[in-house]
Amino acid sequence: MGLWLGSSLTAFGMQTDPSTGPSSAVEAAGDIGFQARASDRSATPSEIATAGFFVALASFNSAVNAQRYLTTPPQALPSDLVAQLRALSAANGLHRVVVGPFAGEREARDALARARAGGLSDAWFLRGTPVEVSSAARAASAPDERVAVVPTLAIASAPADTRSRTELPSTPALNAPQMTQQGSAAASTGRGALPAQLELVSADTEVLRLQRLPADARITVDGHIDEAVWSRIPAINDFVVIEPDTLQPGAHETRMQVTYSDEGLYVAARNFQPAQTLVQRLSGRDVRDNRDSFSITLDTSGEGRYGFWFGVNLGDSLMDGTVLPERTFSSDWDGPWYGRSRALADGWSVEFFIPWGIVSMPAADEVRRIGMYVSRKVAYLDERWAWPALAPTQSKFMSALSQIEMRDVKPRQQYNVYPFVATAYDWVDGEPRYRAGVDAFWRPSSNFQINATLNPDFGNVESDDVIINLTATETFFPEKRLFFLEGQEIFVASPRADTRGRGVGNAGLPYTMVNTRRIGGRPRAPSVGPGVEVPQRELVQPTELQGAFKTTGQLGRLRYGFMGAFEEDVKFDVLDNGVDINLGQPGNDYGVARLLYEDSEGEGYKAVGVLSTAVLNEAGDAVAHGVDLHYLSPRGGVKIDSQIMTSDIDGIEQGYGGFLDFEFTYRQGLKHRVGLEYFDEHIDINDLGFLQRNDEYRIRSALQWTKSDLGWARENQFDVRGFLQKNISESLFTGGGIFFSNRTNLNDLSQVVARVNFFAPVYDDLNSFGNGTYRVEERVVGDFSWESDTTQAWSVRTGLVYAEEHLGAPSYTGSLGVTWRPHDRFSLEASAAYTQSDGWLLHQGADLMATFDTEQWIPRLSLEYYFSARQQIRLAVQWVGIRAVEKDFFRIPGAPGDLLPITKPVGAGFRDDYSFAVSQYAIQARYRWEIAPLSDVFLVYTRQADLRTALGEAGFTDIFDDAIRDPLADVFVLKVRYRFGS
């Protein structure tokens, strides 16, 4: 079928599997695909042996070399197995030397174990129906070869699941596949209609030339792999364990098939495992959980430059996102594609349909190649299996994906229009609000697209986590708005822009010139005179947008992106000496431009990019420019990323800064990162970007060592990192420490995490809010946490933290969380954390600092119920309450040095009591119904408060009650959004 492309190794032409070394075609616990070629003679019934199981020892291009192996078998092979040696010729032209057949799988597995124990570690397991060819036939068909055995493959099949199905509407312009909606928890009574003759493709194939779906064939994407066309599509079953990174064959067979049409890519997979081990949990889109799932990553650039990933969880909850070199995954992107799953008596099955029109691809001639990676999460084992074998501990990913080849894929012009209507009632204001708008998407070709939104409504359908931050460092909140997520990957200028990762070490806050949460965010505080009071809720209200647009595309090796957004003018309801008045303030206009040149020839990756941002306002403009450089060595052992940037803000001197990062992968599981950075005291990109601080230069290092299959544990990851930092303006040591982290995944699927952090004594030049620099003590922070097996109906997590405050006082935190999932449609999560500190140091204005004895409670509650994967009810409650009692007082010295102890100041300008209380909560009840891909109905009730008051005699109950009575927001929203288009 043209799907096998082997390469000759050694003088004997031995074949190799890249994941396991010479002569090993991953064991993969499954039927290995032997099929006679059209030129081969058909076997007579007398020549057919009974179904058997084999141990394979080697693969060769030449039957002569296979025969030579037979005549000189390895000495490590037990003598009784030598007697059963034979050669088999496969449909791909390879010749395999095997031992067998054995009557049962156990006998073959025992023989495999004996062969490996004797030193034949590359032996693997085969299952099939051999066809022995008579001597006369051998002479006629291969007169120059001593061996020419032609085996075939028979796979037992059972009747298809014939339950009734309800057809969902398809998208006519796409000629999309028929969709069905079913009770995904129900199991079929058999395997379904498996192909009777199915060729299985090995991972040693360099390029898979996909078969095009016949014009008269139709695939219904419903999780049933029962269409006749699948019987003619080869399957891939070389899945190995990558998490933990043992690279051993999975315990159960995975059989994946791929085909395509003018409209898109079809993927189907049969995932075998005992039915009682299936873990099915429904959730919203892009929610990560420990459950059975199947995902696909496509390098649509074909050159390791950019791509998309798609996942279907058992139960039909979907996940998707983008991926950039080399392994920068993001779940921010959502696309209109189709995926369904089905529980079966011996596992589960899944089908995908990915329209070409929803992904970016370069222009191509008759032949198009794209990269592909497929993984399967097996929850009850807490393992991930993948093809090809690219473990997270390896250096390369996008540049090492398997290549699939298709012909005449010419995506047609695509368009989507998303009108919406929304109404909201705010009980704080006591008035309703109405809004209508539209989002539009147009892709006239595969390498160009335009997005636009008019009068968008972005608020009140999903709330952020409650975080109380009394420091000078800003809190970062991720983007959640669909318009800004679509195509955002082009504006990601370095891996530092995305700090999410699977490592146990703390990645820190992002460095990025484009933080779209600034757009339509909190307005600038108005300038007011004495006697004018601006209520807090006026300062936290989101700014409405008039509209926004985004254009992304590709010209050869050059990719580009442009974005603009325009805010409405802001109105503040304020009190002027007790009288209600209205103040106006112009909104911001935003612009972003991006150019990126990429070169991935020679198996490595090189790129240079330019990024410019502008925030325009009548009060002053802020402009920033950056140049970024990227390099990945051909073998993936060295990775370099760098960005140099400058800012120009009206009224502020132009600033400069940048960073240079090196990443070295010494071997699988051992990775080292080194970073250098410099930002002068004038650079400021935070009008549209995010930078934790300026006025610093720093060196930082992180070493991560991951080891799997330890016997006493499944995986252990050890991380040691540290940094040294000085400020530029005063040349003072402002940061430094060394941090040890260790995460152990135990054999019972529980997890233990331990961390110990040592902070050096440093000068703090931030938390005085511009009122001087003072010295803080060395500190130690240690924490320990344990989490039970999350696949069970009940799971528990608990943790203890000991931390020293900035002046050495101790702090203790204890936490406990419980999750209850009695079945796949319902989950209840409850947790609480309690902190007690004997000396929390906070700025109190001017040069005054004070410490506080504090107590803090953080309870959380989340309840979710799913009618289906696309219809849910969710209740989320989070509260943070703090009681802080004044303790000691200090002055910031005139020159950098230790804080100066003083008695409590009294008199004009000082408070009688500095003790305070903080009460912040968010309550949200949400109903969401995804009536079609990216088409939703929302009913959302949100209540939020952020109350800071004098403590007095208040207890935690009083603090909570006060916030309940004085909310910042108390809003009910109804929003309907529907997608029309191709």
Disulfide bonds with the S-S distance in Angstrom:
none
